[in-house]
């Protein structure tokens, strides 16, 4: 229960992690983007920067997420489709060409291959002459939610956790301003969870990462300040505001009482928010502008530190330039015209908001107790229990729509004869051919002996207990590819297969 006298910026941070919140600094405005080739994505980033975004957010294609190069047989037809194709350092250099990495924060939505893509990013920054100790951004690096909700996993959970904790330890020394993980409830909610489940399962994953890091010898106050979170902004406006408040409060108490954190920054939940892709409709797509605006406003009223607003056309395809700009303007209107940024916690003290906050906290605690009784998060994932809870919630949600108990405008009520849909972003198939040809030329021109030597060193390291990050960085520097590095780790760790 929230203390009526509690102020923003005070433990347990229900009302926000900063005393003045947006009066001191607005949230980071991001627009998640990446498609086709590195050059095309670079053009989109430059466009968005010219329109006022304050942080990059990189989407990678499925082969890159799965540790496959663009010429892998399973990559056919997927290269550059849902994100940008990155196979090597040369691709990353083209992706970030002309963008000073010491002057922008970058979020990279990548998990199984997070250590590799972060290494490529660091090498580009180093070539630019950037001070790595001041480099700022986030790598998602949240593998547990892949087993729960998304499926872009490579290795079994336990060796995957080793890669994550190795990244924690390495980044603490080399990239002290970098967020080493973005523990994601977003994809859990997109898979169909309730708001309570989103909070509970996200925090259960956080507990597992923290336990693994402590078990690897890291001190809680040494790495916890660089943990970050990623939440969904769904359609129930007031419930979403309460969800963020409950998550902050519960996390602060877990960090203090369960893990003995002493530093205030270790107990502050910093999070990015993205409006809910699953709420967007192909029917009457212009109506999605209203959905996104309400969802974005709930995130701001809930105290987010970073925000992405979806584009109106994303139920039809990748966002066009015009739709992405409109989505960004939505954030800018909330920030500069709505007036809600003048107050640190505009909803604090509302009877309904406070009761909802308490309800979500209680429900999330009950789930965490059940997960502990099952033997912890990894055990609950391996048994399929968390996945089943989400599937059941998703089924019930859809049944409510089918029965007409939950109204979706334009879908089960207020339908209309569809007009011509807006033009969707299309990916030219020629991009895949060019990407594959460029990859083959790069392989033919590099020092193959140096690549093989560094891959051998990486494999030997994986068979031991040494930190993997320096070896991954070294292999990337020699122009080893994402697929080649991932394959060496597959040799040692194997691949995860769902039961």
C-alpha positions, 0 to 999 in steps of 0.5 A, a space after each residue: 500500500 502506498 504511503 500518502 506522504 510518499 513523494 516522487 524520487 523516494 523509496 519505493 519510487 511508486 510515484 517516479 524515480 526522480 523528484 521532478 520527473 519531466 520538469 527536469 528532463 523529458 523521456 528519451 523519444 525513440 522510434 524503433 526502426 531497421 529494415 532492408 540494407 544497412 544503408 536504407 536503415 541508416 537513411 531512416 535513422 538520419 531522417 528520424 534524427 532530423 525530425 527530433 528523436 533523441 535516441 536511436 532504436 535498432 531493429 534487426 532481421 530474424 536471421 541476425 536475431 537467430 545467429 544466422 548469416 544472410 546466406 544461410 539456407 534458413 535465412 532465404 526470404 527473411 533477409 532485411 524483412 523485419 529489421 536490418 541485416 547485420 552480418 559483420 563489422 562492415 555492415 555495422 559501419 554502414 548502418 551507423 555511418 555519419 552518426 556520432 555514437 558519443 552524441 546519441 543513445 542507442 537501443 538495440 533490440 537483440 537477445 541471443 546474439 546481443 553480445 556479438 552485436 554490442 561488440 560490433 557497435 563498440 568497435 564502430 564507436 572505437 573507430 570513431 574515437 569515442 570514449 567508451 566509458 561515456 558511451 550510452 545506450 541499451 542492449 536488450 539481452 533478455 533471453 528468458 522472455 525468448 523462451 517464454 514469449 518470442 522464440 528467437 533463442 539459440 542456446 539452452 537457458 543455462 549457457 545463455 545465462 552465462 553469456 548474459 552475466 559475462 556481458 554484465 561483468 565486462 560492460 561494468 569495466 568497459 562501458 559503465 554508462 551502458 544498460 546491459 539488459 532491458 528486461 522485457 515485459 513487452 513481448 510477454 504482453 504481446 503474447 497475450 498476458 494480462 497486466 498482472 502477468 506482465 509485471 510478475 513474469 518480467 520481475 521473475 526474469 529479473 530475479 533470475 538474472 540477478 541471482 545468476 549475476 550474484 552467483 557469478 561473483 558480481 556485487 549487487 550494487 556493482 551491476 544493478 544500477 545498469 539494469 533496465 526494463 521494457 514495458 508494453 503500453 496497452 489499451 486499458 488507460 488507467 490500468 496501464 498507469 497503475 501497472 508502471 507504479 506497481 512494478 516500480 514499487 515491487 522492484 524496489 522492495 525486491 532489490 532491498 529486501 531480497 537482494 540487500 541492495 543499498 544504493 538507491 540507483 540499484 532499487 530504481 526501476 528505469 524502463 522504456 515503453 512501447 505502445 502495443 502492437 497487438 492493439 493495432 488493427 488492419 481495419 480502419 488503420 487511421 484509428 490507430 493514431 488515437 490508440 497510440 496517443 492514449 497508450 503513449 499518454 498512459 506511459 508518460 503518466 506512469 513515469 517512463 524514461 523512454 518511449 516508442 510510439 507505433 505507427 498507424 500502418 504497422 498492422 499492414 507492414 513496416 512503417 512508412 516514413 510519413 507514418 513514423 513521423 506522425 508517431 513521433 509527433 504524437 510524443 512531441 505533442 504530449 511533451 510540449 502541448 499537453 501540460 502533463 509534464 509540469 507535474 511529477 506524478 499527476 495521478 498520485 492520490 487518485 482513489 482508483 489509481 491507488 487501488 489499481 496499483 495495490 491490486 496489481 502489486 498483490 497479484 504480481 506477488 502471488 505469481 512470484 510466490 508460485 514461481 518460487 514454489 516451482 523452483 524459480 524462473 528457469 524451472 518454471 520455464 523448463 516446465 512450460 508453466 509460465 508459457 501456459 499461463 500466458 496462453 490461457 490468458 491470451 485465449 480468454 482475451 480473444 474469447 471476450 472479443 469473439 463474444 462481444 464482451 470486449 469491444 475493438 472499434 472497427 473489428 467487432 463493433 463500428 465496422 465500415 466499408 474499408 477504403 483503400 488501405 494506405 501504401 505499405 512499406 515494401 522491401 525490395 527482394 533485390 536487397 537480399 541478393 545484394 546483401 548476400 553478394 556483399 557478405 561473400 565478397 567480404 569473406 573472400 577479402 578478409 584474412 581467413 587465417 586470423 578469423 579461424 584463429 580467433 574463432 578457435 580461441 572463442 570456442 576454447 574459451 566457451 569450453 572453459 570459464 573465462 569471460 567470453 566478451 573479449 574473445 567475441 570482440 576479438 573475433 568481430 574485429 577480425 571480421 568473423 560473422 554473426 553466424 560464424 561466432 554463433 556456430 562456434 558457441 553452438 558447438 559447445 552449448 548446443 541448441 534449445 528445442 522446445 518440449 
